[in-house]
Amino acid sequence: MEEINVTQAARNLTALVNRVARQGASFELTRGGRPIARLVPPSPSKEVKVLELSALFARLPRLDPDDIDAFEQDIGESECAVGADRNPWT
């Protein structure tokens, strides 16, 4: 992701937007050296049907054994922070 000062971004907004749209470029806008916003391409909005989920999951990269353990630990820590018995959907 390319950093660009807000003043420079304002002066070159059309060119930046064109690069995002045509090349998929991403920019982090800064003010006083601090990041304040991002200009990025939109997320894909393709709908996924339930019947397509198996194929989608099959294409995901596989985790190394070390990554699996770290991922499991992250999930456990998240559950502790939120409360494992709490249902986030209600």
Buried (B, 14 or more C-beta within 10 A) or exposed (E): EEEBEEEBBEEBEEEBBEBBEEEEBEBBBBEEEEEEEEBEEEEEEEEEEEEEEEEEEEEEEEEEEEEEEEEEEEEEEEEEEEEEEEEEEE
